[in-house]
Amino acid sequence: MKTNYLWVALVVVTLLSCDNQVEQSKNQSADVADNITATAKTVDYNPNRNAYFGDLHIHSSWSFDAFIYNVRTTPEDAYRFGKGEMIQHPVAGDIQNRRPLDFMAVTDHAEYMGVMMQMLDKDSPLAKLEFAKRIRSEDRAESLAAFGEVGQSLARNEPMTDLIEKDVISDTWQKQIEIANRFNEPGVFTTFPAYEWTSSPSRGSGAPENMYAANMHRNVIYKGDKISTIPFSSFDSQDPEQLWKWMEKEKAKGIDLIAIPHNSNMSDGLMYDKKTYDGRPIDKAYAQLRIDNEPINEVVQIKGQSMSHPLLNPNDEFADYELYAYTFAVGLPPASKPQGSYVREAFEQGLSHKKELGVNPYEFGIIGSSDGHNSGGPVEEDGYFGKLGVVDGSPQVRLQAGERGSRFLRSRYMSAAGLAGVWAEENTRSSIYSSLKRKETFATSGPRIAVRFFMGTDFAGTDLSDQSWLDKAYDSGVPMGSKLESKTESPDFIVWASKDADGANLDRIQIIKQWIDKAGKTHEKIYNAAWSDKRVKDANGNIPAVGNTVDVPDASYTNTIGDATLSAVWNDPDFDAAQSALYLVRVLEIPTPRWTTYDAKALGIIIPDDLDATTQERAWSSPIWYEPSK
């Protein structure tokens, strides 16, 4: 295997562990077990489902690549942040979510999980290792050299055996489970035991400066009733197919778990490649194994969005949004190959796979999350505190050119994002996890925009001002994440969106359609379905821009344009009952200041020319797939 020296040089890595046994958390007390299996309806129970917002991708100091940048907050702190409490940032001071989340998972890297923090605990066996003494050394050069050895082990995919002993990994993982269970409050705040599997295969060749890593990372989320004793890691295998096969074995033992890929935009074309990780053509068995274990993909977070790219979606005026199209590398990283790295292209490929194989490996729903490494997710533009502790924790480091942090991971181009949205009957593990499995989910770039989307054959004339429309939508149609089969009838669509109560008004709702024709060629078209301010659609279906109220020097805007809610009953004017298709919704806010503008105001400087001053926050629904009846 090639040595991935870039992670050695910068010691920025992701972490995993090993083994594959099963048993219930040893540390569950009776009251925690009752918390997990509670079946009584909570006070917010709604048969037509509520919108809940959460973050299924948060790292604490138990992740090596957080610890190295002076993050010392724990998984407990992360859950406290999720609940709206104040925690400590190594640079920014006190940080706090403006509003509590509804659900959350701490996903510390499984490799070396918690090991660095344990080396600071004099009572831990790990603290007595010679290596630990070097980690704790006040000589920064010596401690960095020790960190470099950890980086080498990850780059070479060769674990440091003293640090991944079974008892150490098992004990740390059980602590993670116990913490998640302790913070779980049905009806108030739902938590899921979880970790990140961090496959980062080496790319490039030759000198170290030519080497880089592709992102193949997955978060593994457990429903919580039964949980694996030890996580699966990239030390076990860097091949996602092997992860799915391990998951199948776990499921056979009664464990309910899913994997959620993220940052396909940084995968250099590997995440949605037309072949398997080991170079085989995708076959039916592979396609089924993948979709059985990955019903959800994370499509927006701090390291950009993975939905669209201008080179892949040239006819989409909104495709060029929060692009972080790089790989992991020393200094200025090379660009990630667009083909095979973005979700909308994968959705199109999925239609082709379904036609050829009878199974669609990319029939997944979508969410957002943050990937924050400070025990909290920086999803608010006006409260942004960066991703990696001292690397990007201040406006000076994020915006001033020449800083190492600005070059590595390109901190100045990162996003204040994102959140996972689900439609669930109540705020409990069972209900939210069921939403993830059935894909009734949506992604937002940070604001709490609520999105509804249904397909049916009996929606014409539905009055969306009457709340009973929801009964009809569920009774006679299918929601986002579902499939509808029909022979000849043209289906109708209900789209509805509501602004974040504390955020900006909405600009428009768009429906993105993809389909496959008789010749096997895929197509995409974008329709404006609802829009604000009584703008008039032209003959080509386009509408004028909503306008812009942003005052850049003042880092402010007004809600004098846009609408609080938008909705429509829409019918596809180009529908062909013989063609397989999918439809998904995109909701756009009016322009608002980006975090870079708030930072520039705080520093008293003019925003650098290479940075966007404004953003149009957005939400995306999971698709609905249409299949011609046989």
C-alpha positions, 0 to 999 in steps of 0.5 A: 500500500502507498504511504499517504504522507500528507496525513503524516506531515500535517498529522490531520487524520481520521480514526478507527478500531477493530473487532466484530462481536455483539452484546448489549452495553455492559453499562446500561442501568435499568433506568437507561434500558427503560429509556431506550425501549420506552413505547408510550407516546410522548406529548408531541406525538403526531400521526402526520409527523413532526419535523425534527432537526438534528446533527448525526456527525459531531466529534469531540476530543476523543477523535484524534484530529480534534485532540491534536488541535487542542480540543479537550471537550468530551462526548458529554460536552457535545451532548450538552452543546446539542441540548443548548448548554454552553461549552468551551472552545479552545480559541473562541471561548464559550460557544452555545447553540442558539436553539437546542437540537432535537436529536444528535449522535457523537461520531468520534473516529473509531480508530484510537477513539479516546486514546489521546485523552486517556493518555492525560489521565494518570490513572489510565494504563495508557498514561504509563506508555512511553509514547504517552509521555512523549504526547504529553511533553511540554516540548512541542517538537517532541509531542508533534513527532509523537503525533506524526507517528500516529499519522504514519500508522493511519497513512500506512493503514498499520495500527499502533498495537499498544493503542488498539488493544481489544480491552482499551477499544472495548472499554472506550466504546462502552463509555461512548454507548453509556454517555449516549444512553445517559443523555437520551430523553424521549420526547425531548432530546434523542441520542444515538450511539455512533462512530465514524469509519474513516477509510481514506485511500491514498491517491497520487504517486511519487514524492510526498507532496504529490500524495493525497487521500480520497474521502470514503468516510461513513458514520455508523448509527445504531438504533440503540437496542443492541450495539456491537461490542467493538466498531469495525474500522479501516484497519479491518478494511478500507473497502466499504463493501467489507463494512457492509458485509460486517454490518450484515453479520451484526444485523443477523445478531439482532443489531439495527445499524445503518451507515451514512456516507459523507463528503462524497465531494472529496472522494475524488470520484470513488464514492459513486464510482461505476465500479466497486472499490476493488475494481469489479463491475457493479452487479446486483448483489453489490447494489443490493448490499449497498442500499440495504446498509446505506439508506441515507447519505449526508449531502451538506456539512462544514466541508461543503455540499455534495449535491451538485457541481457546475461541471456536472449540472451546467444548466443549473443556475444554483449548482455553484453553491458552497463548493469545497471540491478538494481532497486531503493533502499537504498545503494546497490540496488538489481538486477532487474529481467531480465525476463520481463525487456528487449525489445528483449524478449518482441518482442518475446513475442509479436509474441506469443501474436499476434498468440494467440490474433490477436494483438501484444502489443509489436509491437513498435519502439525504440529510445534512450534518455538521462534522464539527470537531469542537464538540459542537456544530457551527451551523449559524452564519453569525455564530461560526466558530470553525471546524478544528480548534486552534486551526480555524477557531478565530476570524483572523486565522480563517480570513487572513491569507498565509496562515497554515490553517487557511491553506490546509483544508482551506478553512476560508472556503468551508461552510457554516452547515448543516442539519439533518431533518426528519419527519417522525411521529415523535422525538424518540429513537424508534420514531426518528430511526424509522424515519431514517430507514424509510428515508422520510428525511431532508437536508438543510444548509443550517437553517431550520427550513421545514420541507414537505413533498408528496407524490400521488394520483389524486392530489388535483384540486387539493386546498393546501390552506386546509390542514386536512391535506396532510391526511389525504397526502399520507392516505392516497400518496407517498412521501419523500423517500418512497416509490410510486408505481403507476401505469398511465396516470400522471401523478400530482405532487404536493410541495410545501416549505416553511422558513426557519422561525428565526431566519430568512424568508423563502425565495422559491421551491424547485422540483428537480426531475431525472429520468431515463429514456427508452435508449437508456440515456439519463436526463435532468430538468429543473422546474420552478414550482412555487415562488415569492413576491408575485414574480412572473414566470417566463415562457421557458419557466424561469423567474427573475431573481428574488433580489438582495437586501444584504448590507455587507459592511453591516453584515445584516439583511431584512425580510422585506422580500420573500415569503414565510411559507411556499406551497403548490400542487404541481403536475409534471408537464413532461411526464411519460408513464413509460419512463422511470424517473425521480423527483426531489425538491430544493428550497432556497432562502433569500440572500443573507450574509455569509459567515465570512461577512460576519468575520470581516465585520468583526475584524474591521476589514473588507471581505477578501475578493476570493470569498463570497459575501452572501449566501442563499441557504437552502434545503433539499428533500429526499427523492420520490422515485416513479416506476412504470407498473409492469 
